[in-house]
């Protein structure tokens, strides 16, 4: 814990502050005590954030909603000062380490504990959703592991920060490795997004690493959107539950009631006990962490969009007050991955249209060949030469189209791997295809089918090149190259 400095308040509301527990882009977290001696975590918003237009009203609505969250596995709101300067929020102090700290200090949880964690988090999220909230930033740092079970913190407060300078263009709310594919693509978060994050948290607890790996911000988001999670170390039953949570399409993920049933039927039966919620091995880990009383193990962090924010005053600090070097300090437009994804989808569309173009071209080529065979009369010599000419043009077009099919597949696969050379290669192929398009378009006046599909393929290639060279995509490839 960091001793209070001369710049820190001594009192917030009725709570006397004793130490600073952490700091972030949105404010600071303090350890406070009520007049009766009850410990709370007091989260104080930075004044410059509080003065932004509309912030206090959003903050008030979110505090009211968060106050409705009940249940054993969600840290309750104790008090708040929405109209105070600066605004603040006090939540119950949970005497236990974060899941991130617990796993970092003593390794992955045993499978029995992961099943109990899954049940507790599913129940906590149901309580959050029943209050009309979506967490949107569920991660190991926001799960506190206490003797009586897991506790979810910072639920719903993130929505109060919409519209602030931290959610302006180029800022993406969420944490790399735990954000859902729909959030990566710029869609709003929903209850299904929390289910996806829950699957990621469970995978981390069971393996000690995020299911979509580590690295640069852009590379992690890219894997979330396109790659399958790494769950090979898990038992088949646990894999089945986590894979259900990690479906790319939100509608394909189970709802929380369905997920709770899956956990109850697939996991081991928990023996009822009046002691610790956890198996003995994990309970002893928690006791060790409590005894060490490290700040991160003892307190929640104030919500901060860690994945994109670069504070003007310097790097964010964690609960220990030390600068944190995280992917969150990299600034990347939230449209980067969607731009690359759109380019890949256009490549697939280009392949489909190119295939249709090849079929039409072969049909026209066959017709011209038949005309050459049938028109052998001297009076039709000019027609024969014309047919030969048109057949040659269509043969050239068919060859170019066949090469285009291979090119689309080659570029799509390379782009999915984050290869930056796909941009100049795609541009060069588009330029070559432009020449073929001009030849076909000008020389096949009597064949509108192949002419239309050829022009369509060229237009798709041009649109793909434009997307790949856009600023967000360029930033993506630069980050991927430096990962």
Secondary structure, 3 states (H helix, E strand, C coil): CECCCCCCCCEECCEEEEEEEEECCCEEEEEEECCCCCEEEEEEECHHHHCCCCHHHHHHHHHHHHHCCCCCCECCEEEEECCCCCCEEEEECCCCEEHHHHHHHHCCCCHHHHHHHHHHHHHHHHHHHHCCCCCCCCCHHHEEEECCEEEECCCCHHHHHCCCHHHCCCCCCCCCCCCCHHHHCCCCCCHHHHHHHHHHHHHHHHHCCCCCCCCCHHHHHHHHHHCCCCCCCCCHHHHHHHHHHCCCCHHHCCCHHHHHHHHHHHCCCCCCCCCCCCCHHHHHHHHHHHHHCCHHHHCCCCCCCCCCCCCCCCCCECCCCCECCCHHHCCCCCCHHHHHHHHHHHHHHHHHHHHHHHHHHHHHHHHHHHHHHHCCCHHHHHHHHHHHHHHHHHHHHHHHHHHHHHHHHHHHHHHHCCCCHHHHHHHHHHHHHHHHHHHHHHHCCCCHHHHHHHHHHHHHHHHHHHHHCCHHHHHHHHHHHCC
